[in-house]
């Protein structure tokens, strides 16, 4: 079964790794290819959290948890929405500039900084609060909603989904 916490952590890991891939890029085309996927996923991740996770945190978060007296779902949600907005703004700004330009790097680095801070805070506060207060059944229910969210937004535009003749393919590519 899918657990919302595991799925969010997996997304966080993917986002961090893509920022590292930008560090390895050597050309504007490589930067553009990595950033297109990463910028899109940053937007999708924020939307997924706002659609699936944060409403549940507000409803089931760690209020009055003696193990975490500072855990306040409303404050954590407000912080997350504010962070998401800053990340979205930086992604939008990056799309106004050529990959590899000084302005592009400035926007991408702002997104990286904002995202890193957001992920760290979320993993330190919102997610542990939710783990302590949500049942396993709820976490799995939300995990299914998370997967459904992404499945409904999966794009196959421009992908050749037609069957191929194996012999013709081998002949063409040998």
C-alpha positions in Angstrom: 0.0 0.0 0.0 1.1 3.5 -0.7 1.9 5.8 2.3 1.6 9.5 1.8 4.7 10.1 3.9 6.8 7.7 1.8 5.5 9.3 -1.4 6.3 12.8 -0.3 9.8 11.8 0.8 10.3 10.1 -2.6 9.3 13.3 -4.4 11.6 15.3 -2.1 14.5 13.0 -3.0 13.7 13.3 -6.7 13.6 17.1 -6.5 17.0 17.3 -4.7 18.6 14.9 -7.2 17.5 17.0 -10.1 19.0 20.1 -8.7 22.3 18.1 -8.4 21.9 17.2 -12.1 21.8 20.8 -13.0 25.3 21.1 -11.4 26.5 18.5 -13.9 24.9 20.1 -17.0 27.5 21.5 -19.5 25.4 23.2 -22.1 22.3 25.4 -22.2 20.4 22.5 -23.9 21.3 20.2 -21.0 20.2 22.9 -18.5 17.0 23.4 -20.4 16.2 19.7 -20.5 16.8 19.2 -16.8 15.1 22.4 -15.7 12.0 21.8 -17.8 11.3 18.5 -16.0 12.3 19.9 -12.6 10.4 23.2 -12.9 7.3 21.3 -13.9 7.7 18.9 -11.0 8.2 21.7 -8.5 4.9 23.1 -9.6 3.2 19.7 -9.5 4.6 18.8 -6.2 3.3 22.0 -4.6 -0.1 21.4 -6.1 -0.1 17.8 -4.9 0.7 18.8 -1.4 -1.9 21.5 -1.4 -4.5 19.2 -2.8 -3.8 16.0 -0.8 -1.5 16.5 2.2 -2.1 19.9 3.7 -5.9 19.6 4.0 -5.3 16.3 5.9 -2.7 18.0 8.1 -5.2 20.7 9.0 -7.8 18.1 9.8 -5.6 15.6 11.6 -2.4 17.4 12.6 -0.6 17.3 15.8 -2.6 19.9 17.8 -2.4 19.4 21.6 0.4 16.8 21.1 2.4 16.7 24.3 5.3 15.2 22.4 5.4 18.3 20.1 4.0 21.4 21.9 5.1 23.6 19.0 3.3 21.5 16.3 0.6 23.8 14.9 -1.0 22.5 11.6 -2.2 26.0 10.7 1.3 27.6 11.1 2.9 24.7 9.2 0.4 25.0 6.4 0.8 28.7 6.2 4.6 28.3 6.0 4.2 25.7 3.3 1.9 27.8 1.1 4.2 30.8 1.5 7.1 28.6 0.5 5.3 27.1 -2.4 4.4 30.6 -3.7 8.1 31.6 -3.5 9.1 28.5 -5.4 6.4 29.0 -8.0 7.5 32.7 -8.4 11.1 31.6 -9.0 10.1 28.9 -11.5 7.9 31.4 -13.4 10.8 33.9 -13.4 13.2 31.3 -14.8 10.9 30.7 -17.7 11.4 34.3 -18.8 15.1 33.8 -19.5 17.3 31.7 -21.6 18.8 28.7 -19.8 22.3 29.4 -18.7 21.9 33.2 -18.7 22.7 35.1 -15.5 19.1 35.9 -15.0 18.1 32.3 -15.5 20.6 31.1 -12.9 19.5 33.7 -10.5 15.9 32.5 -10.7 16.9 28.8 -10.6 19.1 29.4 -7.6 16.3 31.2 -5.8 14.0 28.2 -6.5 16.7 25.8 -5.2 17.2 27.8 -2.0 13.5 28.2 -1.4 12.8 24.6 -2.2 15.7 23.3 0.0 14.5 25.4 3.0 10.9 24.2 2.4 11.7 20.5 2.2 13.9 20.7 5.4 11.2 22.5 7.3 8.4 20.2 6.1 10.5 17.1 7.0 11.3 18.5 10.4 7.8 19.7 11.3 4.7 19.0 9.2 5.5 15.4 8.3 6.5 14.2 11.8 3.5 15.9 13.2 1.3 14.0 10.7 3.0 10.7 11.3 2.3 11.0 15.1 -1.4 12.0 14.6 -2.6 10.2 11.5 -3.7 6.6 11.4 -2.0 4.1 9.0 -5.3 3.8 7.1 -5.5 7.5 6.6 -1.9 7.7 5.4 -2.6 4.9 2.9 -5.8 6.5 1.7 -3.9 9.8 1.1 -1.2 7.8 -0.6 -3.7 6.5 -3.1 -5.0 10.0 -3.6 -1.4 11.3 -4.2 -0.8 8.6 -6.8 -4.2 9.4 -8.4 -3.3 13.1 -8.5 -0.1 12.4 -10.5 -1.8 9.8 -12.7 -4.5 12.3 -13.7 -1.8 14.8 -14.7 0.5 12.5 -16.5 1.3 13.8 -20.0 2.3 11.7 -22.9 2.2 14.5 -25.4 4.8 13.9 -28.1 5.5 10.4 -27.1 5.2 7.7 -29.7 2.9 5.1 -28.1 2.5 3.0 -31.3 3.5 -0.6 -31.5 6.7 -1.3 -33.4 7.8 -4.2 -35.5 10.8 -5.7 -33.7 12.6 -6.8 -36.8 12.1 -3.4 -38.5 13.3 -1.7 -35.4 16.4 -3.8 -35.2 17.2 -3.3 -38.8 16.7 0.5 -38.6 18.9 0.8 -35.5 21.6 -1.6 -36.2 
